[in-house]
Amino acid sequence: MVNIPKLKGKMVENELSISEMSERIGVDRSTIYRKLNSGGDSFTVAEVQSIAKELQLNSEDINSIFFAL
């Protein structure tokens, strides 16, 4: 399960809106909204990699956000 609050917090830290994030990773804005509101269960590996790159996440951040228990 994805830690949505932490992911949104990292987006705020990087001053990125959902619209800006979707544009940077090449995913439709409505898709990102839907995935964030559904708990993030449907993020693909490619999306996770792109988000991690845009937010400059380290491995600890990636694990705590995308692989939260």
Buried (B, 14 or more C-beta within 10 A) or exposed (E): EBBBEBBEEBBEEEEBEBEBBBBBBEBEBEEBEEBBEEEBEEBEEEBBBBBBEBBEBEEEBBEBBBEEE
